[in-house]
Amino acid sequence: MILRLVPLAVLLLAPALAQAGDARAGRAKAIACQACHGLDGVSKLPDAPNLSGQVEPYLVKALTEFRDGTRKNEVMSVAAQELTDADIANLAAYYSGIQVEVIPPG
């Protein structure tokens, strides 16, 4: 039974693996994002979310939706227009790769 599920798992994971980006290229591209999100992915503005530590597929989905117009934000809808699929994958790889330490309130 488990051996039958392996090919299915490979098929389901293949698109995610194909989208895996280059974190180094993402860091270079993130310079354009740092005014709002910070180069380290920690927001500098109260209305901009923190990106560091977010899951890669979520970041790919959000950026793609901003670019395609299915998700709207005055700033992001414009900023994402110029992003290629590779740019989105690279940015997602970079920001998702930043380690975040969560410290619960004392």
The first five atom37 places (N, CA, C, CB, O) and aatype in JSON, in Angstrom:
{
  "aatype": [12, 9, 10, 1, 10, 19, 14, 10, 0, 19, 10, 10, 10, 0, 14, 0, 10, 0, 5, 0, 7, 3, 0, 1, 0, 7, 1, 0, 11, 0, 9, 0, 4, 5, 0, 4, 8, 7, 10, 3, 7, 19, 15, 11, 10, 14, 3, 0, 14, 2, 10, 15, 7, 5, 19, 6, 14, 18, 10, 19, 11, 0, 10, 16, 6, 13, 1, 3, 7, 16, 1, 11, 2, 6, 19, 12, 15, 19, 0, 0, 5, 6, 10, 16, 3, 0, 3, 9, 0, 2, 10, 0, 0, 18, 18, 15, 7, 9, 5, 19, 6, 19, 9, 14, 14, 7],
  "atom_mask": [
    [1, 1, 1, 1, 1],
    [1, 1, 1, 1, 1],
    [1, 1, 1, 1, 1],
    [1, 1, 1, 1, 1],
    [1, 1, 1, 1, 1],
    [1, 1, 1, 1, 1],
    [1, 1, 1, 1, 1],
    [1, 1, 1, 1, 1],
    [1, 1, 1, 1, 1],
    [1, 1, 1, 1, 1],
    [1, 1, 1, 1, 1],
    [1, 1, 1, 1, 1],
    [1, 1, 1, 1, 1],
    [1, 1, 1, 1, 1],
    [1, 1, 1, 1, 1],
    [1, 1, 1, 1, 1],
    [1, 1, 1, 1, 1],
    [1, 1, 1, 1, 1],
    [1, 1, 1, 1, 1],
    [1, 1, 1, 1, 1],
    [1, 1, 1, 0, 1],
    [1, 1, 1, 1, 1],
    [1, 1, 1, 1, 1],
    [1, 1, 1, 1, 1],
    [1, 1, 1, 1, 1],
    [1, 1, 1, 0, 1],
    [1, 1, 1, 1, 1],
    [1, 1, 1, 1, 1],
    [1, 1, 1, 1, 1],
    [1, 1, 1, 1, 1],
    [1, 1, 1, 1, 1],
    [1, 1, 1, 1, 1],
    [1, 1, 1, 1, 1],
    [1, 1, 1, 1, 1],
    [1, 1, 1, 1, 1],
    [1, 1, 1, 1, 1],
    [1, 1, 1, 1, 1],
    [1, 1, 1, 0, 1],
    [1, 1, 1, 1, 1],
    [1, 1, 1, 1, 1],
    [1, 1, 1, 0, 1],
    [1, 1, 1, 1, 1],
    [1, 1, 1, 1, 1],
    [1, 1, 1, 1, 1],
    [1, 1, 1, 1, 1],
    [1, 1, 1, 1, 1],
    [1, 1, 1, 1, 1],
    [1, 1, 1, 1, 1],
    [1, 1, 1, 1, 1],
    [1, 1, 1, 1, 1],
    [1, 1, 1, 1, 1],
    [1, 1, 1, 1, 1],
    [1, 1, 1, 0, 1],
    [1, 1, 1, 1, 1],
    [1, 1, 1, 1, 1],
    [1, 1, 1, 1, 1],
    [1, 1, 1, 1, 1],
    [1, 1, 1, 1, 1],
    [1, 1, 1, 1, 1],
    [1, 1, 1, 1, 1],
    [1, 1, 1, 1, 1],
    [1, 1, 1, 1, 1],
    [1, 1, 1, 1, 1],
    [1, 1, 1, 1, 1],
    [1, 1, 1, 1, 1],
    [1, 1, 1, 1, 1],
    [1, 1, 1, 1, 1],
    [1, 1, 1, 1, 1],
    [1, 1, 1, 0, 1],
    [1, 1, 1, 1, 1],
    [1, 1, 1, 1, 1],
    [1, 1, 1, 1, 1],
    [1, 1, 1, 1, 1],
    [1, 1, 1, 1, 1],
    [1, 1, 1, 1, 1],
    [1, 1, 1, 1, 1],
    [1, 1, 1, 1, 1],
    [1, 1, 1, 1, 1],
    [1, 1, 1, 1, 1],
    [1, 1, 1, 1, 1],
    [1, 1, 1, 1, 1],
    [1, 1, 1, 1, 1],
    [1, 1, 1, 1, 1],
    [1, 1, 1, 1, 1],
    [1, 1, 1, 1, 1],
    [1, 1, 1, 1, 1],
    [1, 1, 1, 1, 1],
    [1, 1, 1, 1, 1],
    [1, 1, 1, 1, 1],
    [1, 1, 1, 1, 1],
    [1, 1, 1, 1, 1],
    [1, 1, 1, 1, 1],
    [1, 1, 1, 1, 1],
    [1, 1, 1, 1, 1],
    [1, 1, 1, 1, 1],
    [1, 1, 1, 1, 1],
    [1, 1, 1, 0, 1],
    [1, 1, 1, 1, 1],
    [1, 1, 1, 1, 1],
    [1, 1, 1, 1, 1],
    [1, 1, 1, 1, 1],
    [1, 1, 1, 1, 1],
    [1, 1, 1, 1, 1],
    [1, 1, 1, 1, 1],
    [1, 1, 1, 1, 1],
    [1, 1, 1, 0, 1]
  ],
  "atom_positions": [
    [[0.83, -1.2, 0.0], [0.0, 0.0, 0.0], [0.87, 1.26, 0.0], [-0.94, 0.0, 1.22], [0.63, 2.17, -0.79]],
    [[1.87, 1.32, 0.86], [2.74, 2.5, 0.95], [3.49, 2.7, -0.36], [3.73, 2.36, 2.11], [3.65, 3.84, -0.8]],
    [[3.94, 1.62, -0.99], [4.66, 1.74, -2.25], [3.79, 2.32, -3.34], [5.2, 0.39, -2.67], [4.3, 2.97, -4.26]],
    [[2.5, 2.12, -3.28], [1.6, 2.7, -4.27], [1.45, 4.2, -4.07], [0.23, 2.03, -4.19], [1.2, 4.93, -5.03]],
    [[1.61, 4.67, -2.85], [1.46, 6.09, -2.54], [2.69, 6.9, -2.93], [1.18, 6.28, -1.07], [2.59, 8.11, -3.12]],
    [[3.85, 6.27, -3.04], [5.08, 6.99, -3.36], [4.99, 7.71, -4.7], [6.26, 6.03, -3.37], [5.3, 8.89, -4.76]],
    [[4.56, 7.03, -5.79], [4.44, 7.76, -7.06], [3.46, 8.92, -6.97], [4.01, 6.82, -8.16], [3.69, 9.98, -7.57]],
    [[2.37, 8.74, -6.23], [1.4, 9.81, -6.07], [2.04, 10.99, -5.35], [0.16, 9.31, -5.31], [1.85, 12.14, -5.74]],
    [[2.78, 10.72, -4.31], [3.45, 11.79, -3.56], [4.44, 12.53, -4.45], [4.17, 11.22, -2.34], [4.54, 13.75, -4.37]],
    [[5.16, 11.81, -5.28], [6.13, 12.45, -6.19], [5.4, 13.37, -7.16], [6.94, 11.38, -6.97], [5.85, 14.48, -7.42]],
    [[4.27, 12.91, -7.7], [3.5, 13.73, -8.63], [2.95, 14.99, -7.96], [2.35, 12.92, -9.21], [2.93, 16.06, -8.56]],
    [[2.52, 14.85, -6.72], [1.98, 16.0, -6.0], [3.05, 17.0, -5.6], [1.24, 15.55, -4.78], [2.8, 18.2, -5.56]],
    [[4.24, 16.51, -5.3], [5.32, 17.39, -4.87], [6.12, 17.97, -6.03], [6.23, 16.65, -3.96], [6.82, 18.97, -5.84]],
    [[6.04, 17.39, -7.2], [6.85, 17.83, -8.34], [6.68, 19.31, -8.66], [6.5, 17.01, -9.55], [7.68, 19.99, -8.88]],
    [[5.44, 19.85, -8.71], [5.32, 21.27, -9.01], [6.0, 22.15, -7.97], [3.86, 21.66, -9.11], [6.61, 23.16, -8.32]],
    [[5.91, 21.79, -6.71], [6.56, 22.58, -5.66], [8.07, 22.52, -5.79], [6.13, 22.09, -4.27], [8.76, 23.52, -5.61]],
    [[8.6, 21.33, -6.12], [10.03, 21.2, -6.28], [10.51, 21.96, -7.51], [10.42, 19.73, -6.39], [11.62, 22.51, -7.51]],
    [[9.7, 22.0, -8.55], [10.08, 22.71, -9.77], [10.15, 24.21, -9.53], [9.09, 22.39, -10.9], [10.88, 24.91, -10.22]],
    [[9.4, 24.7, -8.56], [9.37, 26.12, -8.28], [10.46, 26.55, -7.31], [8.02, 26.5, -7.74], [10.6, 27.74, -7.03]],
    [[11.22, 25.62, -6.8], [12.24, 25.97, -5.82], [13.16, 27.02, -6.41], [13.05, 24.72, -5.38], [13.7, 26.85, -7.5]],
    [[13.32, 28.11, -5.69], [14.09, 29.23, -6.2], [15.51, 29.26, -5.66], [0.0, 0.0, 0.0], [15.91, 28.42, -4.86]],
    [[16.24, 30.24, -6.11], [17.62, 30.49, -5.72], [17.63, 31.6, -4.69], [18.5, 30.86, -6.96], [17.38, 32.76, -5.01]],
    [[17.91, 31.25, -3.45], [17.87, 32.23, -2.35], [18.89, 33.35, -2.57], [18.15, 31.53, -1.02], [18.62, 34.5, -2.2]],
    [[20.03, 33.06, -3.15], [21.04, 34.1, -3.39], [20.51, 35.14, -4.39], [22.36, 33.47, -3.92], [20.67, 36.34, -4.2]],
    [[19.88, 34.66, -5.45], [19.28, 35.57, -6.43], [18.12, 36.33, -5.79], [18.78, 34.79, -7.68], [17.89, 37.5, -6.09]],
    [[17.39, 35.66, -4.91], [16.29, 36.3, -4.2], [16.76, 37.42, -3.3], [0.0, 0.0, 0.0], [16.11, 38.46, -3.19]],
    [[17.91, 37.23, -2.66], [18.47, 38.28, -1.81], [18.81, 39.51, -2.63], [19.73, 37.78, -1.08], [18.56, 40.64, -2.2]],
    [[19.36, 39.31, -3.81], [19.69, 40.43, -4.69], [18.42, 41.15, -5.13], [20.49, 39.94, -5.92], [18.38, 42.38, -5.18]],
    [[17.39, 40.4, -5.44], [16.12, 40.99, -5.89], [15.4, 41.68, -4.73], [15.21, 39.91, -6.5], [14.65, 42.63, -4.95]],
    [[15.62, 41.22, -3.5], [14.93, 41.75, -2.32], [15.35, 43.18, -1.98], [15.2, 40.85, -1.13], [14.71, 43.83, -1.16]],
    [[16.4, 43.66, -2.6], [16.81, 45.05, -2.35], [15.67, 46.0, -2.67], [18.06, 45.41, -3.2], [15.49, 47.02, -2.0]],
    [[14.88, 45.66, -3.69], [13.73, 46.5, -4.05], [12.62, 46.42, -3.01], [13.19, 46.08, -5.42], [11.76, 47.3, -2.97]],
    [[12.63, 45.4, -2.18], [11.57, 45.18, -1.19], [11.92, 45.77, 0.18], [11.3, 43.69, -1.04], [11.05, 45.9, 1.04]],
    [[13.19, 46.13, 0.37], [13.64, 46.46, 1.72], [13.04, 47.73, 2.3], [15.11, 46.58, 1.72], [13.01, 47.87, 3.52]],
    [[12.58, 48.66, 1.49], [12.0, 49.88, 2.04], [10.8, 49.57, 2.94], [11.57, 50.83, 0.91], [10.61, 50.22, 3.97]],
    [[10.02, 48.6, 2.55], [8.83, 48.23, 3.34], [9.05, 46.99, 4.21], [7.65, 47.99, 2.43], [8.66, 46.97, 5.38]],
    [[9.69, 45.96, 3.62], [9.8, 44.67, 4.3], [11.16, 44.45, 4.95], [9.53, 43.57, 3.33], [11.34, 43.47, 5.67]],
    [[12.11, 45.34, 4.71], [13.45, 45.17, 5.26], [14.2, 44.08, 4.52], [0.0, 0.0, 0.0], [13.59, 43.1, 4.07]],
    [[15.51, 44.22, 4.37], [16.3, 43.21, 3.67], [16.27, 41.89, 4.43], [17.76, 43.7, 3.5], [16.42, 40.82, 3.84]],
    [[16.06, 41.97, 5.75], [15.98, 40.76, 6.57], [14.56, 40.22, 6.67], [16.52, 41.03, 7.96], [14.31, 39.24, 7.38]],
    [[13.63, 40.85, 5.95], [12.25, 40.38, 5.96], [11.43, 40.84, 7.14], [0.0, 0.0, 0.0], [10.29, 40.41, 7.31]],
    [[11.99, 41.71, 7.96], [11.25, 42.25, 9.1], [10.74, 43.63, 8.7], [12.16, 42.33, 10.39], [11.52, 44.53, 8.38]],
    [[9.44, 43.78, 8.71], [8.78, 44.97, 8.22], [9.25, 46.24, 8.91], [7.31, 44.83, 8.37], [9.47, 46.26, 10.12]],
    [[9.41, 47.28, 8.13], [9.77, 48.6, 8.67], [8.54, 49.5, 8.78], [10.83, 49.27, 7.78], [8.62, 50.59, 9.36]],
    [[7.42, 49.06, 8.23], [6.18, 49.84, 8.25], [5.07, 49.04, 8.93], [5.76, 50.23, 6.81], [5.03, 47.82, 8.8]],
    [[4.19, 49.72, 9.64], [3.13, 48.99, 10.35], [2.15, 48.25, 9.44], [2.38, 49.93, 11.21], [1.53, 47.28, 9.87]],
    [[1.98, 48.7, 8.2], [1.03, 48.06, 7.29], [1.66, 47.0, 6.39], [0.37, 49.1, 6.45], [0.95, 46.36, 5.62]],
    [[2.97, 46.81, 6.48], [3.65, 45.82, 5.64], [3.97, 44.59, 6.49], [4.96, 46.42, 5.01], [4.5, 44.73, 7.59]],
    [[3.66, 43.41, 5.99], [3.9, 42.2, 6.79], [5.37, 41.8, 6.83], [3.09, 41.05, 6.24], [6.16, 42.15, 5.95]],
    [[5.72, 41.06, 7.86], [7.04, 40.44, 7.93], [7.04, 39.27, 6.94], [7.39, 39.96, 9.39], [6.07, 38.52, 6.86]],
    [[8.13, 39.13, 6.2], [8.24, 38.05, 5.22], [9.17, 36.94, 5.66], [8.7, 38.61, 3.9], [9.04, 35.8, 5.21]],
    [[10.11, 37.26, 6.53], [11.08, 36.25, 6.94], [10.39, 35.11, 7.66], [12.15, 36.87, 7.84], [9.52, 35.31, 8.52]],
    [[10.79, 33.9, 7.29], [10.25, 32.71, 7.93], [8.91, 32.25, 7.39], [0.0, 0.0, 0.0], [8.4, 31.22, 7.82]],
    [[8.31, 33.01, 6.46], [7.05, 32.54, 5.86], [7.35, 31.3, 5.03], [6.39, 33.66, 4.98], [8.48, 31.1, 4.59]],
    [[6.35, 30.48, 4.81], [6.55, 29.26, 4.04], [6.65, 29.62, 2.55], [5.4, 28.25, 4.29], [5.91, 30.46, 2.05]],
    [[7.59, 28.96, 1.87], [7.87, 29.28, 0.47], [6.63, 29.21, -0.44], [8.92, 28.34, -0.05], [6.41, 30.14, -1.21]],
    [[5.82, 28.14, -0.38], [4.64, 28.1, -1.26], [3.67, 29.26, -1.01], [3.92, 26.79, -1.08], [3.05, 29.75, -1.95]],
    [[3.54, 29.7, 0.23], [2.66, 30.83, 0.53], [3.18, 32.1, -0.15], [2.54, 31.05, 2.05], [2.41, 32.85, -0.75]],
    [[4.49, 32.34, -0.04], [5.07, 33.54, -0.65], [4.92, 33.51, -2.17], [6.54, 33.67, -0.26], [4.61, 34.53, -2.78]],
    [[5.13, 32.35, -2.77], [4.95, 32.21, -4.22], [3.5, 32.52, -4.59], [5.34, 30.78, -4.7], [3.24, 33.26, -5.54]],
    [[2.57, 31.96, -3.85], [1.15, 32.17, -4.12], [0.78, 33.65, -3.98], [0.28, 31.31, -3.18], [0.11, 34.2, -4.85]],
    [[1.2, 34.28, -2.9], [0.86, 35.68, -2.65], [1.43, 36.59, -3.74], [1.36, 36.11, -1.27], [0.72, 37.43, -4.28]],
    [[2.71, 36.42, -4.06], [3.33, 37.27, -5.08], [2.71, 37.05, -6.45], [4.83, 37.01, -5.15], [2.5, 38.0, -7.21]],
    [[2.4, 35.81, -6.77], [1.76, 35.51, -8.06], [0.37, 36.15, -8.12], [1.66, 33.97, -8.27], [-0.01, 36.69, -9.16]],
    [[-0.37, 36.08, -7.04], [-1.7, 36.68, -7.0], [-1.64, 38.21, -7.1], [-2.43, 36.27, -5.73], [-2.49, 38.81, -7.75]],
    [[-0.64, 38.83, -6.47], [-0.47, 40.29, -6.62], [-0.16, 40.63, -8.08], [0.66, 40.81, -5.68], [-0.71, 41.58, -8.63]],
    [[0.72, 39.85, -8.68], [1.11, 40.09, -10.07], [-0.06, 39.91, -11.03], [2.26, 39.17, -10.47], [-0.24, 40.69, -11.96]],
    [[-0.85, 38.85, -10.79], [-1.97, 38.53, -11.68], [-3.23, 39.36, -11.4], [-2.29, 37.08, -11.57], [-4.17, 39.34, -12.2]],
    [[-3.24, 40.07, -10.29], [-4.38, 40.91, -9.96], [-5.48, 40.23, -9.18], [0.0, 0.0, 0.0], [-6.51, 40.85, -8.9]],
    [[-5.31, 38.95, -8.82], [-6.34, 38.28, -8.04], [-6.26, 38.66, -6.56], [-6.2, 36.76, -8.19], [-7.22, 38.5, -5.82]],
    [[-5.13, 39.17, -6.15], [-4.96, 39.71, -4.8], [-4.55, 41.16, -4.98], [-3.89, 38.9, -3.95], [-3.68, 41.46, -5.79]],
    [[-5.17, 42.05, -4.24], [-4.93, 43.47, -4.47], [-4.35, 44.17, -3.26], [-6.22, 44.15, -4.88], [-4.76, 43.95, -2.12]],
    [[-3.39, 45.02, -3.54], [-2.8, 45.93, -2.57], [-2.19, 47.05, -3.4], [-1.72, 45.21, -1.62], [-1.5, 46.79, -4.38]],
    [[-2.45, 48.26, -3.01], [-2.03, 49.42, -3.81], [-0.55, 49.37, -4.18], [-2.32, 50.69, -3.05], [-0.2, 49.62, -5.34]],
    [[0.31, 49.06, -3.24], [1.75, 49.04, -3.49], [2.18, 47.74, -4.14], [2.52, 49.25, -2.19], [2.9, 47.75, -5.15]],
    [[1.75, 46.61, -3.57], [2.21, 45.31, -4.06], [1.7, 44.99, -5.46], [1.78, 44.22, -3.1], [2.39, 44.33, -6.24]],
    [[0.51, 45.43, -5.79], [-0.02, 45.17, -7.13], [0.86, 45.81, -8.19], [-1.45, 45.69, -7.25], [1.03, 45.25, -9.28]],
    [[1.42, 46.97, -7.9], [2.33, 47.64, -8.83], [3.71, 46.99, -8.79], [2.43, 49.15, -8.49], [4.3, 46.71, -9.83]],
    [[4.23, 46.74, -7.59], [5.58, 46.19, -7.44], [5.7, 44.8, -8.06], [5.96, 46.13, -5.96], [6.74, 44.47, -8.62]],
    [[4.67, 44.0, -7.96], [4.73, 42.62, -8.44], [4.58, 42.5, -9.96], [3.66, 41.79, -7.77], [4.9, 41.47, -10.53]],
    [[4.09, 43.55, -10.61], [3.87, 43.5, -12.06], [5.13, 43.13, -12.83], [3.36, 44.83, -12.55], [5.04, 42.43, -13.85]],
    [[6.28, 43.58, -12.37], [7.54, 43.35, -13.09], [8.21, 42.02, -12.73], [8.49, 44.48, -12.81], [9.23, 41.68, -13.33]],
    [[7.65, 41.28, -11.78], [8.29, 40.04, -11.35], [8.02, 38.9, -12.31], [7.8, 39.67, -9.95], [6.89, 38.67, -12.74]],
    [[9.08, 38.18, -12.66], [8.93, 36.96, -13.46], [8.64, 35.8, -12.5], [10.22, 36.68, -14.32], [8.74, 35.95, -11.29]],
    [[8.29, 34.65, -13.07], [8.1, 33.46, -12.24], [9.39, 33.13, -11.49], [7.65, 32.26, -13.1], [9.34, 32.73, -10.32]],
    [[10.53, 33.29, -12.15], [11.83, 33.01, -11.5], [12.08, 34.0, -10.38], [12.98, 33.08, -12.53], [12.56, 33.6, -9.32]],
    [[11.76, 35.28, -10.57], [11.93, 36.28, -9.51], [11.1, 35.9, -8.29], [11.52, 37.69, -10.02], [11.58, 35.97, -7.16]],
    [[9.86, 35.51, -8.53], [8.96, 35.13, -7.44], [9.51, 33.92, -6.69], [7.55, 34.83, -7.97], [9.52, 33.9, -5.46]],
    [[9.95, 32.92, -7.43], [10.52, 31.72, -6.79], [11.77, 32.08, -5.99], [10.86, 30.66, -7.84], [11.96, 31.56, -4.89]],
    [[12.6, 32.96, -6.52], [13.84, 33.34, -5.84], [13.56, 34.16, -4.58], [14.72, 34.14, -6.79], [14.19, 33.94, -3.55]],
    [[12.63, 35.09, -4.67], [12.26, 35.88, -3.48], [11.66, 34.97, -2.4], [11.24, 37.0, -3.86], [11.98, 35.11, -1.22]],
    [[10.81, 34.05, -2.81], [10.2, 33.13, -1.85], [11.26, 32.25, -1.19], [9.14, 32.24, -2.54], [11.2, 32.0, 0.01]],
    [[12.23, 31.8, -1.97], [13.31, 30.98, -1.41], [14.14, 31.79, -0.42], [14.22, 30.43, -2.54], [14.51, 31.28, 0.64]],
    [[14.41, 33.03, -0.75], [15.2, 33.88, 0.15], [14.47, 34.15, 1.46], [15.53, 35.21, -0.54], [15.0, 33.86, 2.54]],
    [[13.26, 34.7, 1.38], [12.55, 35.07, 2.6], [12.17, 33.85, 3.45], [11.3, 35.86, 2.26], [12.19, 33.93, 4.67]],
    [[11.82, 32.74, 2.82], [11.45, 31.55, 3.6], [12.67, 30.93, 4.27], [10.78, 30.52, 2.7], [12.54, 30.2, 5.25]],
    [[13.84, 31.21, 3.74], [15.07, 30.66, 4.31], [15.62, 31.42, 5.49], [0.0, 0.0, 0.0], [16.55, 30.95, 6.15]],
    [[15.06, 32.59, 5.77], [15.53, 33.38, 6.92], [14.96, 32.75, 8.19], [15.09, 34.89, 6.79], [13.75, 32.58, 8.31]],
    [[15.81, 32.42, 9.11], [15.4, 31.78, 10.35], [14.78, 32.83, 11.29], [16.61, 31.08, 11.03], [15.31, 33.93, 11.45]],
    [[13.68, 32.46, 11.88], [12.98, 33.33, 12.81], [12.88, 32.63, 14.15], [11.57, 33.71, 12.27], [12.51, 31.46, 14.22]],
    [[13.21, 33.34, 15.19], [13.09, 32.78, 16.54], [11.83, 33.34, 17.18], [14.35, 33.09, 17.4], [11.65, 34.55, 17.25]],
    [[10.97, 32.46, 17.64], [9.73, 32.87, 18.28], [9.91, 32.73, 19.79], [8.52, 32.02, 17.78], [10.24, 31.66, 20.3]],
    [[9.71, 33.83, 20.48], [9.82, 33.83, 21.93], [8.47, 34.21, 22.52], [10.94, 34.82, 22.41], [8.05, 35.36, 22.43]],
    [[7.79, 33.24, 23.12], [6.47, 33.55, 23.71], [6.62, 34.56, 24.84], [5.78, 32.26, 24.23], [7.67, 34.63, 25.48]],
    [[5.57, 35.33, 25.08], [5.62, 36.3, 26.17], [5.86, 35.61, 27.51], [4.31, 37.12, 26.23], [5.38, 34.5, 27.75]],
    [[6.59, 36.26, 28.35], [6.99, 35.71, 29.63], [5.89, 35.6, 30.57], [0.0, 0.0, 0.0], [6.08, 35.15, 31.7]]
  ]
}
